[in-house]
Amino acid sequence: MNRKWMVWTVVPVLLMFIYGCPKKKPATTAPADLDVETTTVPAPTTPEDVEQPAPAPTTEMDEQEDPLLSADMQAVNDELRRRGFSPDVYFEYDETTLSDEARERLARNADLLKSQTQFMVTIEGHADSRGTNEYNLALGDRRAAAVRDYMGSLGVSADRLRTLSYGEERPVCTEEAESCWSQNRRGHMIITGRSNVG
């Protein structure tokens, strides 16, 4: 019997010794009038998390040079048209005389060309489909010459102007009607190159 008593008393004492008694945490009370603010500290950032500043906006001219400096003559012609250059003037049937409207257009063109002296211009003469090929080539030639001469009278140097006749060979409209023929009776101006001086 003594053994049982010993087991019942010694074993709990040994267990308390090995594991110890759980200790109570002391209760802490903060004073009621203590005003404490808490803030959250952000986690450290990695270079990928850092927001990069946006690149400065660029203007169109930064990205692209002046179209008039382009080696592409189509880009030059498009830019001159945007600035008011009229590539076409029109003629009456079987005529080479410039109308008042044609003279106004050519005056604007001359002003642009005098401010851009580096450009060479080809003036094409065109006719409608009526008449023989030979006659229409000669008519186209006279129309191109009329445009060249008037541009020269406005101060555009003659050595910058070249004429060429296509007659009826390059129509912009192919219907056999006056509305179409009137579009084909024209002098067409196109920038075809740059001069060595200018």
Buried (B, 14 or more C-beta within 10 A) or exposed (E): EEEEEEEEEEEEEEEEEEEEEEEEEEEEEEEEEEEEEEEEEEEEEEEEEEEEEEEEEEEEEEEEEEBBEBEEBEBBBBBBEEEEBBBBBBBEEEBBEBEEEBEEBBEBBBBBBEEBEBBBBBBBBBBBBBBEEEBBBBBBBBBBBBBBBBBBEBEBEEEBBBBBBBBBEEBEBEEEEEEBBBBBBBBBBBBBBBEEEE
